[in-house]
Amino acid sequence: MIALLTDFGLADPWVGVMKGVIGGIAPGVPVVDLSHGVPAQDVRTGAIHLDAAWRYFPGGTVFLCVVDPGVGTARRPIVARCEGRLFVAPDNGIIGLLPGPEVRLVTAPWGLPDPSRTFHGRDVFAPVAARLASGTAFEEAGPVVTDHVRLSLPEPDGHRGEVIHVDRFGNLLTNLPGRDEGGVEVAGHEAPVVLTYGAVPTGALLAHTGSTGRLEVALRDGSAATRLRVGVGAGVRWRG
């Protein structure tokens, strides 16, 4: 299958156009919408979304990742292979959290003729993903590169860390490892570490180990980001 990850949203036709290109080259290949809600030009959030998802897709899945503020510039189109999955993306860090991928520059003439300078998702990346999903060998894309853009998230300093992402519910994803006890201090408030959202009453702060294995701060039936008036980069501390 092909899994799409973009910052295009769904109000405009661009996601549908990419699916049309894919269908013309790889008819019958399933296409999954991983997310089109990445904030505009926010490569790091795209990388965090990809990091949270790719391991749960079957081997052979092709991830088509288009968050591309450098479209039309000298930034490179690349493909990568990691643990049996393939990734098609601009070389800007959106695949930069993959562990030890093999990366190749796309030099094969797989794109649409006369590509635009502003829509490589349609003209370059979708055709590449479709060809790979149809069985074209990964090695045919182009030469191996070892200097692709990598991305690193901030590392915690002991029990101190920071918010690295805020999801649509207003939950604060931190870089602290998951815990089953203690509490998390953020913006002068302490949230007890519990196992589920339902362990505290409505309107109460809580912390828990989220699906990514990191500590998250949440507000039962509300937005912790709004309540605490914090976002990415806010300091947090775990207390045992």
N, C-alpha and C positions, 0 to 999 in steps of 0.2 A: 504494500500500500504506500501511498504518499501522504505525509502529514504536513499540513500547512501552518506556518507560524509567521504572522505579519503584524505590522502596525497600521494596516489599511482601514480597519473598521469595516462596517457592513453597509454604510449609507451610500457609498459609491460603487460602481460596477467592477472595480479592479480585481477583487477576489474571484468573482464569477468569470472574468476574462481569463485569468490564469487557469481556472478549471477548464475553460473551453480549449485553451492551448493544450493542456495535458490530455484532454479527451481526444483531440485530433491526432496526437502522436501515440498515446498509450490507451486506446479504448478498452474499457472493462477494468482498468486498474482502480481499485477503491481509493477515494480521496477523503481524508479525515481533516476536519478543521480543529487543529490543536488550540489556536487562539488567533483572533485578529484584533484583540484589544490591547496589545502592547502600546503604551503611550508613544506618540509620534516621535520618531528619531531616537528612542530610548534603547540603545543597543544593550546596555547592561540588564535592563529588565527582561528583554528578549532572551538573553543568555540564561538568566535565572529561571525563566519559564521553561526553556529547553532542558536545563539541568534537572528540573523537577519531574520531567515527563519521559524522556527518551528511553529510559531503562524499562519502562512498562509496555513498550511496543515490541512486537515480535521481530526476530531477526529478519533482515531483508527490507525492513521499512526504510523508505527514503524521506528524510526530513527536508522540506523546502522552506528555508528560513530567510525571509526578506524584510529586514529592518535596515534600511539602506540610505542613510543621510548623505553618503558620498557617491550616490548614483551619478554616472556620467564622468566621474573623475578617474584618476589613475588607480584607484583602489581595485584589487584584483577579484575576479570570480574564482571561487575554489570549490572543490568537493573534498569530503573527508570520509574516512571509514573508521568506525570505532565499535568494537564488540559486536560485529555482525550487522550494524546499521550504517546507512549512508546519509550524508549531510551535504546539502547544496546551499551555498550562501555567499554573500560578499565577504571579503577578508577584512572584517572590521571588529572582530571580537565576539560576534554573536554565537560562534561555536567555540569560543575561547575557554569554556569551562570543561570541555570534553577531556577525559583522562587519556593522554597518550595517543591521539588519533594519527593515522596516516593521512597526510594532506597532499592534494595534487592541484596544480593550477589548471584551469579549464582553458585549453588551447584548441581543442577539437571544434570543428565548425558545426556545432549542434544547434546554434541559436536560430531565431527567425531572421529572414533577410531584412536588411536595412533597419537594424535595431534603433529604437529611439534613445535619446540621451537621458530620459527621465523615467522610463518604465522597463528596467531590466528584469523585474519580476516576470513580466510577460514575455519579453523578447530573448532573454538569456537564461534565467534560472529555471523557469517552468519547462522549457524544452530539455534542458539538461536532466532535470529530475525525471521527466517522462521517459527519456531514453534509458536512464539507469533502472527505472522501475520495470521497463520492458525487457531487461536482460542484457543491455549493452555493458560490456566489462568496465568496471571502475577504472582499470589501468589505462583505458583508451582515452580518458578525459584529457590527460596531459602529464607533464613531468612532476615528479615529487618536489615539494617545497618544504623547507624546515623552518622558515622564518615567518610563518603565519602569525597573525595577531592573537596573542593570548590574553586572557582576562583573569584577574585574581580578585577575590573578595577579601575584605579586611579580616585579619585573623584576630580572635579574641586575645586579650591580655589577662591571662588567669581567669578570674570571675568577671572581668569587665569586657564588655563588647559593645555592639551598636546595632541599630536597626538597618537591615540591608534591603528590605522591600516592604511595601504596604499593599495588601491586596484589596479587592473591591469591597470587602466587608469592613475594611478599616483595621484588620488584624496586623500586628507589627511582627514581621519575621525578623529574628535576630540572628547573629552569627554565633551565638552561644550554643553549645551542644545540648541535646535534650536531657532533661532531668525529671525525676518523679517526686521530688520533695523540695522544700525550701520556698523561696520567693524571688521575684524579679523586681528590682527597683528601676523605675523610669520616670523622668520628669517630676521627681519628688513624691511619687506614689509607689506603693508596693503592691504587687499582684501575687497572690499565693499560687504556687505550682500545684495544679490538680490534674486529674486524668481526663476529664471531659468538661465541656462547656456547662453541662447540667449540674456540675458539682457546686456551683455558686448561684445565688439568686439573680434575677433579672436586674440589669444595671450595675452589676459588680464587675470589677476587674479580675482577671485571672491570667495565669500563664500555664502553658502545657507544651508537651513535645508534639510538634506538628508533623504532617505527613512527610516532610523533608528530613526529619530527624533533628531539627533545630528547635530551640525554644521560641515560642511565639507568645506575644502578649495580646490579649483580646478583651473585649467587653461583652458580657453576656447580653445577647439580643441588641447589640449596638456597635458603634465604631470606637475602638480604642484610640485611633489616630485623631478623631474629632474631639473626644473627651479630653485627651492629654495634650492636644495641640502640638503633636510631634510628627516627624516623618523620617525619611531615610537619613541616616547619619546621627540620629539621636542616641545618646549614650544610655547603656543599660548595664545592670550589675545583678549577678545571681548571688543570693545570700543562702547559705546552707542552714 
